[in-house]
Amino acid sequence: MDNHNKRREALLYHAKPTPGKIQVVPTKKYATQRDLSLAYSPGVAEPCLEIAKDVNNVYKYTAKGNLVAVITNGTAVLGLGDIGPEASKPVMEGKALLFKIFADIDVFDIEVDTKDIEAFIATVKNIAPTFGGINLEDIKAPESFEIERRLVEELNIPVMHDDQHGTAIISSAALLNALELAKKKIENVKIVISGAGSAALACANLYVLLGVNPDKIIMFDKDGILSSDRTDLSDLQKRYSKGIKNTYLKEALLGADVFLGLSAGNILSADMLLGMAKDPIVFAMANPIPEIDYDVAIATRKDIIMATGRSDHPNQVNNVLGFPYIFRGALDVRATKINEAMKMAAVKALAALAKESVPEQVNIAYGETKLIFGREYIIPKPFDPRLISTVAPAVARAAMESGVALHPILDWHKYEEELLDRLGSDNKMVRLLANRAKSEPKRVVFAEADHLDVLKAAQIAFEDKIAFPILLGNKEIILELKAEIGFDADVPIFDPKTNCEDKRTKHYANIFWKSRQRRGISLLDAQKWMRERNYFAAMMVNEGDADAMVSGYSRSYPSVVKPILQLIDKAPGISLVATTNMMMTNRGPMFLSDTAINPNPSADDLAKIALMTAKTVRMFGLEPVIAMISYSNFGSSTNESASKVRAAVKFLHENHPELQVDGEIQADFALNPEMLKDKFPFSKLAGKKVNTLIFPNLESANITYKLLKELYKVDSIGPIMLGMDKPVHIFQLGASVEEMVNMVAVAVVDAQEKDKRNKIK
């Protein structure tokens, strides 16, 4: 995509369907007059009076305890510089989004129109009663140091300038682990830092607290080394000034153990890297272009331990590993500040987490066989679901132990469970899915590429490196649409209708005829069917000319699935094909089966559907907890529909005792573990969080997933085909571009899994 179209896409994302990225949503009922009288006058007077008696009651009766202000004056916005408060608002909304999706913290973004330090401080202090914490953002140095120092001293709620401390905390955790791997003592290492802004100074300060000798830190800015004869240094920079001058970066790096880059791209050469000590630690964190290219660095020094700020290389130093969970822990104990003890607790928690066994969900997300502590894994991955239940409690404990917590936590086990419940429906699974697909993109046939939305989905899949598209359809129309949307990549285009004499088409027709000639298909019939794009696409996958196919945007499900079932075999040992939909609910991902193929499955069919669905759930890195749904609970009805579900469960219990499955059970009991435990304590699901529902028939499954999707705007991925030998997946009629991109990611991951299966054979 050219710059014009990228710009247009970015602008549309922020403008449509509603301007901005955040909104305020009521948390209480408001349907009746009684509700409104409680929400406002006269009922609202009661909590007001309670807060007037004791100001701490504000945490009991209002949202203050989970509300953070992201505040800026727009003087140092990303790489854009001083662009003003209004222009900074999209960035602040983006930060608010990250707070919400990673730690379930609500945010009001505040853009303050002043560059005056005193005026800015006064503004923040005046609005502070609204908030449980203050996240300062994108304020230029050195003003940011004074602003943060004053606000920390003068307010009784947590205040942190993430631009400084976020990078410092994450890189400190990485440094501890890198030094351990390099077998170097922290007090002996020589560190060279390129960059002397707020982030670099915060990193240096925290490194010193960890044990680095400040005399062994050499710092450079754009004007050269921070030497003691310079008159342009701030007081904070003077701490790292040296009596040496006219020293260049290359000279300083001779024998250095650590290079920290928070400056500009490509300033560290391979020759400079060769001059560093054995097992050099290089944190090249300029974005998007690091101080030294990752591939160049690892080719130059085989003994290097390297981190960058980029997601496409190992060891990404990403602030999202820190700030959501630091504020989460601080808010949950009502900390009066974020002190050095809390920052250090976050550092040590992150460093320790990287040494623990990595959940399969994380391995899957990053396309790894097994992530393990080592040179390419010194810091946890941003998608690691354990971050919230590891870092937040560590910060909360440190707040309590250092005497700044006003509301100590008494039940840590319960607290960690509450933290995990906060993960909810933030679509982490979608991000994990796309990330895994990117680890090994596959060739995916888009059978309806002459439809604009399908082509857009193919474009996004290509540009996001999820898949390599193969486009089927009217070539002239496809080329026109490609030009219209700026999809200028050279990707294969086939038109089976006009290329009926093509060698490939004839070859496919001949194979199809030979496979179906004893089922009433003539060669002429086969040649006719190969002009149909779904037959052609399925044959491409069958013959290995593509890795996966997607179709169904413009045609009904039955008409699309027919050629697929004719051409592509079931997976080995599978006698039944089914589908599941993954729904992004407020309780996390839920899998619903069978939503598209089997109208009235038998007990045997239901057991098979449950087993296939369980395998798919595991493909996404989750352990299936399966409820076999009915209108009946554990034998309360002898109706045929309930009885077949009961029989399926009996089979699964007897033949697959390791599987967490039970039923027949009503949906409300299945989804309410406390209610289930109270009424049916004998159930294998009692006290567990169900993530998979198997329905007694297609009608109930299909209606349920579509109701969830339309009434509650629940995102859906699917129907995902189960039981096929090749990766073929079908869109819902009229699917959105986003839904199609998600299905492409599913198809790619499915292809990756089938590749692994075939290699094992």
Disulfide bonds with the S-S distance in Angstrom:
none
